[in-house]
């Protein structure tokens, strides 16, 4: 019985952590879209990986400070150092920025709309089961 309770609590913790991560990811993206400022950046490099290439872009915030960010993987076009690229950043935290256009967010949003309810229901079910097992152990 104790092993079963521990199993349910571990699954509950994992499901809750995943649900929290999904919410945090989307809240940050929505905040960036709502409060973000646009800037023109310059491509200063490209990082390659198996998933594609990632642009490294340097941009100047509205205070005139320079920042450098690495964008999401892309396979859609050839990138050349010196290319101008748009950046969306939070004025109070310019390190929170993304290279425009914000591609790949539709799939992530659809995943989130499916994953969050599934993870939440899993967490609720696991909590119910854990309480049931704990009741048997204690009662």
N, C-alpha and C positions, 0 to 999 in steps of 0.2 A: 504493500500500500504506500509506503513512504517513497519508494522508487517511482511509483506512478505519479504521486504528487509532485515530486521533483521534475519529472518529465513534463507534466502539464505546465508547471511554472516556467521552465526553460522555454517551451514553445510560446507561452504567453509573453515572456520578455522579448523574444526575437520578433514576434508579430507586432508588439507595441513599438519596438525600436524602428522597425521597417515603416510602420504607419507614420511615426513621427518624422522620419527622414523624407518620406514622400510629401508630407505637408510642408516641411521646412523648405524643401527644394522649390516647390511651387509658389510659396509665399515670397521667397526671395526673387523669383523670376517676375512675378506680378508686380512687386515693389519696384524692380528695376525698370519695367515697362512704364509704370505710372509716374515715378519720380525721377527717372533717369534723364540726363542731359546728353545731347549728341555732341560729338567732337570728331574732327578729322584726324586720323592717325596715319602713320607711315609704316609700311611693312618693313621690318628690319631683319627678319629671318624666318625660316620655316623649319619646323621639327617634323621628321618623318617617323611613321610607325606602321604597324600592320593594319591599323584601322583607317589610315589615310594620312594626310598632312595637316599640321596645325600651324596657323600663322602666328608669328610673334610680332605684335604691333606696339609702337610707341606713340603715345598721344599726350597732348597738353590739356590740363584741366582749366577751368575758368580762372584759377588763381595764377596760371602760368607755370605750374609745376609739371614736370615730365613724369609719366608713368609708363610701364611696359607690362603688357598682358599677353597671355597665350590663348588664342581662340580655340574653339571646338574643332574637332577633326572635320575635314572636308575633302571631297574627291571631285567637286563640281567644276573647278577651274584651275588653271595654271597660275601660280603666284610668283611674282617677281619682286625681289627687294626694291624698295622705292615706290611701290604701288601705294596709292592712297586708299585707305580703308576707313569706313565709318566705325565709330565706337559709341556705345551707350554706357554711361557710368553714373553712379550715385554721387551727387555733389558733396555730400558729407563724408563719403567713403569711396574715393576714386579707385581704390584697389578692387572694389566690387564693380567690375565692368565686363562687357562682352563685345566681341567683334560683330558688327552688323554684316549681312542680315542675320537675324536670329533664326537659323534653320534648325530643323529637327525638333522643334518644340511641340509640333502638333502630335507626333508620335508619343512624346513624353507626357503630354497632357492627357491623351487618350489612355495611356498606360496608368497614369495617376488616377483617373476617374474610375478605372476598374480595380486597380491595386488597393487603393485606400479603403473602400468598403469591404473588400475581401479580407484584407489584413485586420481591419477593425472587428469584423464579425468573427474571425478566427481568434482574436485576442479575447473577445467577450465569451466565446464558447469555451476557450481554454480556462478562463477565469472561473466560469461556472463549474467545469469539471474539476478544477483544482479545489474549489470550495466544497464540492460534493465528496471528494476523496479525503480532504482535511476533516470534514464532518464525521466520516466513518472512522478515521484514525482517532479523533478526539472523543467521539461519542460512543 
